Amino acid sequence: MRKIRQGDDVLVTSGRNKGQRGIVRVNLIDRDRVVIEGVNIVKKHIKRGRARQAGIVEVEAPLHVSNVRLVCPNCKQATRVGVRENADGKNERYCKKCEQTIPRPAA
């Protein structure tokens, strides 16, 4: 089970974007990276294509998942995420600070 999912509110904990918050747009599971809205903006040089013009564009680059922490919707703090079994026998994510279940993000 993934501890950080698409649609989660996260806080960047290290690197040049430390302290910035945003929503996870893309979760690159095979590379252990996440793309966060408005965070880690880099300039990319692109060639002219059929339907696009050449130039320098700003895009959101992926961050490693270890550099972000989930912001708990209940206690509003950046926290570690635990996984436990609920009453139905399915896994659920929970906040390590307030012990509350973290609901699935609305995607």
URQUIFEN-V243275 format. One record per residue. N is the residue number from 1. RES is the residue in one letter. PHI is phi in whole degrees, -180 to 180 (* if undefined). OMEGA is omega as a letter, one per 30 degrees, with the letter a starting at -180 (NA if undefined). BURIAL is 1 if it has 9 or more other C-alpha atoms within 8 Angstrom, else 0. Layout:
n=N res=RES phi=PHI omega=OMEGA burial=BURIAL
n=N res=RES phi=PHI omega=OMEGA burial=BURIAL
//
This chain:
n=1 res=M phi=* omega=l burial=0
n=2 res=R phi=-79 omega=l burial=0
n=3 res=K phi=-84 omega=l burial=0
n=4 res=I phi=-114 omega=a burial=0
n=5 res=R phi=-123 omega=l burial=1
n=6 res=Q phi=-63 omega=a burial=1
n=7 res=G phi=99 omega=l burial=1
n=8 res=D phi=-75 omega=l burial=1
n=9 res=D phi=-90 omega=a burial=1
n=10 res=V phi=-129 omega=l burial=1
n=11 res=L phi=-121 omega=l burial=1
n=12 res=V phi=-81 omega=a burial=1
n=13 res=T phi=-103 omega=l burial=1
n=14 res=S phi=-153 omega=a burial=1
n=15 res=G phi=98 omega=a burial=0
n=16 res=R phi=-72 omega=l burial=0
n=17 res=N phi=-102 omega=a burial=1
n=18 res=K phi=-56 omega=l burial=1
n=19 res=G phi=95 omega=l burial=0
n=20 res=Q phi=-82 omega=l burial=0
n=21 res=R phi=-118 omega=l burial=1
n=22 res=G phi=-174 omega=l burial=1
n=23 res=I phi=-99 omega=l burial=1
n=24 res=V phi=-73 omega=l burial=1
n=25 res=R phi=-91 omega=a burial=1
n=26 res=V phi=-133 omega=l burial=0
n=27 res=N phi=-113 omega=a burial=1
n=28 res=L phi=-91 omega=a burial=1
n=29 res=I phi=-63 omega=a burial=0
n=30 res=D phi=-67 omega=l burial=0
n=31 res=R phi=-107 omega=a burial=0
n=32 res=D phi=56 omega=a burial=1
n=33 res=R phi=-132 omega=l burial=1
n=34 res=V phi=-132 omega=l burial=1
n=35 res=V phi=-107 omega=a burial=1
n=36 res=I phi=-115 omega=a burial=1
n=37 res=E phi=-60 omega=l burial=1
n=38 res=G phi=75 omega=a burial=0
n=39 res=V phi=-121 omega=l burial=1
n=40 res=N phi=60 omega=l burial=1
n=41 res=I phi=-78 omega=l burial=1
n=42 res=V phi=-126 omega=l burial=0
n=43 res=K phi=-94 omega=a burial=0
n=44 res=K phi=-125 omega=l burial=0
n=45 res=H phi=-90 omega=a burial=0
n=46 res=I phi=-121 omega=l burial=0
n=47 res=K phi=-79 omega=l burial=0
n=48 res=R phi=-70 omega=l burial=0
n=49 res=G phi=-121 omega=a burial=0
n=50 res=R phi=-62 omega=a burial=0
n=51 res=A phi=-113 omega=a burial=0
n=52 res=R phi=-135 omega=a burial=0
n=53 res=Q phi=-94 omega=l burial=0
n=54 res=A phi=-74 omega=l burial=1
n=55 res=G phi=157 omega=l burial=0
n=56 res=I phi=-109 omega=l burial=0
n=57 res=V phi=-120 omega=l burial=0
n=58 res=E phi=-100 omega=a burial=0
n=59 res=V phi=-130 omega=l burial=0
n=60 res=E phi=-89 omega=l burial=1
n=61 res=A phi=-92 omega=l burial=1
n=62 res=P phi=-72 omega=l burial=1
n=63 res=L phi=-114 omega=l burial=1
n=64 res=H phi=-70 omega=a burial=1
n=65 res=V phi=-65 omega=l burial=1
n=66 res=S phi=-75 omega=a burial=0
n=67 res=N phi=-94 omega=l burial=1
n=68 res=V phi=-127 omega=l burial=1
n=69 res=R phi=-128 omega=l burial=1
n=70 res=L phi=-71 omega=l burial=1
n=71 res=V phi=-94 omega=a burial=1
n=72 res=C phi=-67 omega=l burial=1
n=73 res=P phi=-71 omega=a burial=0
n=74 res=N phi=-86 omega=a burial=0
n=75 res=C phi=-98 omega=l burial=0
n=76 res=K phi=59 omega=l burial=0
n=77 res=Q phi=-121 omega=l burial=0
n=78 res=A phi=-71 omega=a burial=1
n=79 res=T phi=-143 omega=l burial=1
n=80 res=R phi=-80 omega=a burial=1
n=81 res=V phi=-116 omega=l burial=1
n=82 res=G phi=-111 omega=l burial=1
n=83 res=V phi=-125 omega=l burial=1
n=84 res=R phi=-141 omega=l burial=0
n=85 res=E phi=-91 omega=l burial=1
n=86 res=N phi=-91 omega=a burial=0
n=87 res=A phi=-64 omega=a burial=0
n=88 res=D phi=-81 omega=a burial=0
n=89 res=G phi=90 omega=l burial=0
n=90 res=K phi=-97 omega=l burial=0
n=91 res=N phi=-76 omega=l burial=1
n=92 res=E phi=-139 omega=l burial=1
n=93 res=R phi=-89 omega=l burial=1
n=94 res=Y phi=-143 omega=a burial=1
n=95 res=C phi=-79 omega=a burial=1
n=96 res=K phi=-76 omega=a burial=1
n=97 res=K phi=-88 omega=a burial=0
n=98 res=C phi=-106 omega=l burial=0
n=99 res=E phi=62 omega=l burial=0
n=100 res=Q phi=-88 omega=l burial=0
n=101 res=T phi=-69 omega=l burial=0
n=102 res=I phi=-94 omega=a burial=1
n=103 res=P phi=-71 omega=l burial=0
n=104 res=R phi=-64 omega=l burial=0
n=105 res=P phi=-69 omega=l burial=0
n=106 res=A phi=-76 omega=a burial=0
n=107 res=A phi=-104 omega=NA burial=0
//
